[in-house]
Amino acid sequence: MIFRKKYMTLTIIATVTLIIFSTLNISAVEEEIFVKNGSRDKKMIALTFDDGPHPKETNEVLNVLKKYNVKATFFIAGKHANWYSKPLIRASEEGHEIGNHTFNHPDISNLNNTQLENEIIKCEETLIKLTGKKPTLFRPPYGSYKKDELANIAKNHGYKIILWTTVDARDWQNPPATKIADTIINKAKNGDILLLHDYATNNTVEALDILIPEMIKKGFKFVTVSELIDN
């Protein structure tokens, strides 16, 4: 009887330990896959642009980035890449990082796993066809997702999930360029991943011409997301 009680106690302890370890392990994997910022120790920040390419805005964004010799990361919607491939190819050839932003830009929290996986794979295939490179970064449209499902699919396909820091200039609403620029200049910190757009956002282009030189004066270096998180 005493032996049985000891056996049951040890079994319970082992089960609880296994559950705790599994939970910690899942959390560690999620923390490694989901990225909101880089190191806070270095004056490095990453500009990211969602929803493109666009035949007008993407090229204008690229012109400003080239002017200041700045590299950025573009999260591409696959269907837009098929419509407007030239700006995407230009961005890749000029050394900018290209990320996966699904093919049709849906709210992926409304998709089942098969639909979500298809969105990611279809966009990936489009980007490989046009740039010759497999993307390794994924950003969910609208920042909306089901965490466990997305983490598993991202891990299986070799992606990190890139979110963004709390500095959101909400440029998709097309506020004045000075407002977009001031939000970033006044609030951006070491290691921030900044969310902007290059699809039907005219004022973003003008804002870049204001904020990039100001941030450089403050001692910040603009890098791609991969460079940011590798440091």
C-alpha positions in Angstrom: 0.0 0.0 0.0 2.8 2.4 0.9 4.7 1.4 -2.3 1.5 2.1 -4.3 1.1 5.6 -2.8 4.8 6.4 -3.4 4.4 5.2 -7.0 1.3 7.4 -7.5 3.0 10.4 -6.0 6.1 10.0 -8.2 3.8 9.5 -11.3 1.9 12.8 -10.5 5.2 14.7 -10.0 6.6 13.3 -13.3 3.4 14.3 -15.1 3.3 17.8 -13.7 7.0 18.3 -14.5 6.5 17.1 -18.0 3.6 19.6 -18.5 5.6 22.4 -17.1 8.6 21.6 -19.3 6.4 21.3 -22.4 4.8 24.7 -21.6 8.2 26.3 -21.1 9.5 24.7 -24.3 6.5 25.9 -26.4 7.0 29.4 -24.9 10.7 29.3 -25.8 9.9 28.3 -29.4 7.2 31.0 -29.7 9.6 33.6 -28.2 12.2 32.6 -30.8 9.7 32.7 -33.7 7.7 35.9 -32.9 9.9 39.0 -33.1 8.8 42.5 -32.1 12.2 44.2 -31.8 15.9 43.8 -31.9 18.5 44.5 -29.2 17.9 47.6 -27.1 21.7 48.0 -26.6 22.5 49.4 -30.1 21.2 52.4 -32.0 19.8 50.3 -34.8 16.3 50.4 -36.2 14.5 48.7 -39.1 12.1 50.3 -41.5 9.5 47.9 -42.8 7.0 48.4 -45.6 3.8 46.3 -45.9 1.3 45.5 -48.7 3.4 46.4 -51.8 4.7 46.4 -54.4 2.9 49.4 -55.9 3.9 50.8 -59.3 4.2 54.3 -57.9 4.8 54.3 -54.2 7.3 51.5 -54.0 9.5 53.1 -56.6 9.3 56.4 -54.8 10.2 54.8 -51.4 13.1 53.1 -53.1 14.3 56.4 -54.5 14.4 57.9 -51.0 16.1 54.9 -49.5 18.8 55.0 -52.2 19.3 58.7 -51.6 20.3 58.0 -48.0 21.9 54.6 -48.6 19.4 53.0 -46.3 18.3 49.3 -46.5 14.8 48.3 -45.5 12.5 45.2 -45.4 9.5 44.9 -47.6 6.6 42.5 -46.7 5.1 41.6 -50.0 1.5 40.6 -50.9 1.9 37.9 -53.5 -1.0 39.0 -55.7 0.5 42.6 -55.9 3.9 41.1 -56.8 2.3 39.4 -59.8 0.6 42.6 -60.8 3.6 44.9 -60.3 6.7 42.8 -60.4 9.3 45.4 -61.5 9.4 47.4 -58.2 9.8 44.2 -56.3 12.6 43.0 -58.5 14.3 46.4 -58.1 14.0 46.3 -54.3 15.6 42.9 -54.2 18.4 43.8 -56.6 19.1 47.0 -54.6 19.8 44.9 -51.5 16.5 45.3 -49.6 15.1 42.4 -47.7 11.9 40.8 -49.0 9.4 39.2 -46.6 6.2 37.1 -47.0 2.9 38.9 -46.3 0.5 36.2 -47.7 -0.7 36.0 -51.2 -4.2 37.6 -50.9 -3.7 39.7 -47.7 -6.5 38.1 -45.7 -7.1 38.3 -42.0 -5.4 35.0 -41.3 -7.1 34.6 -37.9 -10.2 33.7 -40.0 -8.4 30.9 -41.9 -8.0 27.3 -41.1 -4.5 25.8 -41.1 -4.7 24.5 -44.7 -5.9 27.9 -46.0 -3.2 29.7 -44.0 -0.4 27.4 -45.2 -1.6 27.8 -48.8 -1.5 31.6 -48.5 2.1 31.5 -47.2 3.3 28.9 -49.8 1.7 30.7 -52.7 3.3 34.0 -51.8 6.6 32.2 -51.2 6.5 30.6 -54.6 5.8 33.9 -56.2 8.7 35.6 -54.5 11.1 32.9 -55.4 10.0 33.0 -59.0 10.5 36.8 -59.2 13.6 37.3 -57.0 15.3 33.9 -56.9 15.3 34.0 -53.1 13.2 32.1 -50.5 11.9 34.5 -47.9 12.5 33.7 -44.2 10.4 36.4 -42.6 6.6 36.5 -42.4 4.3 39.2 -41.3 0.6 38.6 -40.7 -1.7 41.1 -42.4 -3.2 43.5 -39.9 -1.1 41.9 -37.2 -3.9 39.4 -36.6 -3.3 35.7 -36.1 -3.9 32.6 -34.0 -0.6 32.2 -32.2 -0.2 28.4 -31.8 -1.3 27.6 -35.4 0.9 30.3 -36.9 3.9 29.4 -34.8 3.7 25.7 -36.0 3.3 26.6 -39.7 6.0 29.2 -39.5 8.4 26.7 -37.9 7.6 24.0 -40.4 8.4 26.4 -43.3 11.5 28.1 -41.8 10.0 31.5 -41.0 10.3 34.0 -38.2 7.2 36.0 -37.6 7.9 39.7 -37.6 5.6 42.0 -35.8 6.5 45.6 -34.9 7.1 47.8 -31.9 4.5 50.1 -30.3 5.6 53.1 -32.5 2.9 53.0 -35.2 2.6 56.1 -37.4 -0.6 54.7 -38.9 0.5 55.9 -42.3 -2.1 53.7 -43.9 -4.6 56.4 -42.9 -2.4 58.8 -44.9 -2.0 61.5 -42.3 0.3 64.5 -43.1 3.9 63.6 -43.8 5.1 65.7 -40.9 2.9 63.8 -38.5 4.2 60.4 -39.7 7.8 61.7 -39.4 7.3 63.3 -36.0 5.8 60.2 -34.5 8.9 58.2 -35.5 11.5 60.8 -34.7 10.1 61.5 -31.2 9.2 57.9 -30.2 11.5 55.4 -31.9 14.0 53.6 -29.7 17.0 51.3 -30.1 16.0 48.0 -31.7 12.6 49.2 -33.0 10.9 47.6 -36.0 8.9 50.4 -37.6 5.7 49.7 -39.5 5.1 51.7 -42.6 3.4 51.0 -46.0 4.2 51.4 -49.7 0.8 50.9 -51.2 -1.4 53.9 -51.8 0.3 55.9 -49.1 1.7 59.1 -50.8 2.6 60.9 -47.6 4.9 58.1 -46.4 7.3 58.9 -49.1 7.6 62.6 -48.1 7.8 61.5 -44.4 10.8 59.3 -45.2 12.7 62.3 -46.6 12.1 64.0 -43.3 12.6 61.3 -40.7 15.6 59.4 -42.2 18.1 62.3 -42.1 16.8 63.3 -38.6 17.2 59.8 -37.2 20.7 59.6 -38.7 21.6 62.9 -37.0 20.5 61.2 -33.7 23.0 58.4 -34.4 20.7 55.7 -35.5 21.6 53.2 -38.2 18.9 51.8 -40.4 19.2 48.1 -41.1 17.1 45.2 -42.4 15.1 43.2 -40.0 17.4 40.2 -40.3 20.4 42.4 -39.5 18.6 43.9 -36.6 17.7 40.6 -34.9 21.0 39.0 -35.7 22.7 41.8 -33.7 
